[in-house]
Structure formats: structure tokens, C-alpha cells
Amino acid sequence: MPVTMDNVSVRLQRYLGLQQAQTIQAEDLSADAIARLTGRRGDLSNVLALWDRSRWKDLVFDYRPDRHDGVLEELLRVLDATMVVQRERGNGRPKTFLPMFPEIVSAQRVSTLYRELGQTVMDGLWRPSDRQHPGLLDALRMLIAKWPDQHPLARLLRPHCKGVDAPSPEGDGNFARAVRSDPALHRWVEKVVTEDWTAYLEVAPILSSDEQLEMMNALIGLHLHVALLYRLRGPDSAALRPVFFVAATRTADDDRTCDRVLSLSFLRDPPASFSRNVSPRSEATRQGNAR
């Protein structure tokens, strides 16, 4: 009998429904999804040049150090504090930015910077929701298209980003395959995920662009986390529901490991809905907080 070799990491990613099981910022996950939704990315060369002082004379018309250096330094301080998401190790130069418009999502090194996780969102969350609630994708595009007009830094940076067409046809990523192989996960995506994104579009217009993006990041993270719990639980353990243990530190000097790491266990005899009704005040949670 021939021996079949397989990569353990790739096999696990396929089972869990992850494109790449590597660390990523929530804003970068949304950025890749937004770029795939709109079919647009950008060449950020001119924007990144702001962090190279030797190029300031090429970026500013009639550049005069005494007049412009202070303004550019203040601009960089604001951008560093509000728009930069990922930085290069060592020099701290930006790699990715808050996706307030599609053209600020880099068209270079896409798989490295964004881990292709936007495919998980598009093919695993948004397209299935659009099939259940037609028009959802168009509504998301219209919502995102309004962000730059509401965000002053987006209005400032957008003219300096060279737009690049980057169409992303519907694919067959790991998440989509996991949904097809897991009936419970499939039902949850079609019902709960669709309801959540429909509700998001209803409440979003009363929020600022920053709040809309923040809620989008949170909702994507919540859905992917619950989907991961479905896969970790396994199809033979449908009676189990998750319980989260949260620990808060008292001072900034305390060990913050528990703030970053989610401890998870499963309880039997769940309520009817697995993805809802997880009580933060359950006895198990109180015991976890006490520890």
C-alpha cells in the first residue's frame, strides 16, 4: 500500500477552516476582506515614503525644512497613533494601515501581510449571508465607500495611494470546505451569521466610520472564533457548549498572559443554540475569574 504524506499544519488548517493559522491583526483581517469585496487594493509607495525623511523634499512642493519638518513630524505622530496597524521589526516602519478605504490595503505581499484570511471572510461569512439575504454584499460596499468622506486622515491619504484593480473571484477556501463538511456549522452560518450581518447593516448608519470598522472587526472576530469552536468541538460532541474563562490583572505590572490568551472548556447539556446563550455570569466563569 502506498504511503501518503501530508503536511500536519496544512491538514489542521483545512480541518479548522483557516487559510493560514498564523498571528494576524483584526484590522488586517478586515482589510483583506474589504479589498476582496471591492476588488481594489493600492500601491502605498508614496504614503510609506513619509516615514523616510530623506524623501520629504520629493514629496512636498517647494520643500523648506524650517517650514515643513515640524508639520510632517506631527502628521507622522498622528498617523502612527491612529492609522498604522502592522510595523516592520527593527525600524518600526508601517506595513499595513487601518482599512478606511480599499486603496490603502496593500497590493504587494498580500499573502504575507494578510495571510489570505480575507478569503475566509468573503467565502465563509459574507457570500453565504448574501445568498440568504440578497443585496448584503452591495450594501457593505456602499457602506465602506462612504468611510473616506467621514474620516479626515482617509481623505488626506487616499489621493496618494495608487489604486490597483484586484478582483477576487469566489473561491473554495478552507472555511468553505469546513462548512460543507459540518452540518451544524453550515446551519449556524446560514442562520446566525446572516442575522448578525443584517443587523450590522441596520445599525451601522448611526455610527461613525471608525465605529463601523471597529464593529466589523469585532463581528468578524466573533464569527471566526465561534466557527473555530465548532470545529474543535467536533461533530460527535454536539451536546457541548463553550464556556470562557477570563482573568483580569490588577496592575500594569502583573502578568498579562491571561488578558491575551483565551482559556476554553466545554460543558454538557447546552441550551438549544450553541452559538448564543453563553452566559458571562455562569458559575464556571466566576470560578475562572476567581482563579
Secondary structure, 3 states (H helix, E strand, C coil): CCCCCCCHHHHHHHHHCCCCCCCCCHHHHHHHHHHHHHCEEEECHHHHHHHCHHHHHHHCCCCCHHHHHHHHHHHHHHHHHHCEEEECCCCCCEEEECCCCHHHCECCCHHHHHCCCHHHHHHHHHHHHHHHCCCHHHHHHHHHHCHHHHCHHHHHHHHHCEEEECCCCCCCCHHHHHHHHCHHHHHHHHHHHHHHHHHHHHHHHHCCHHHHHHHHHHHHHHHHHHHHHHHHHCHHHCCCEEEEECCCCCCCCCCCHHHHCCEEEEECCCCCCCCCCCCCCCHHHHHHHHC
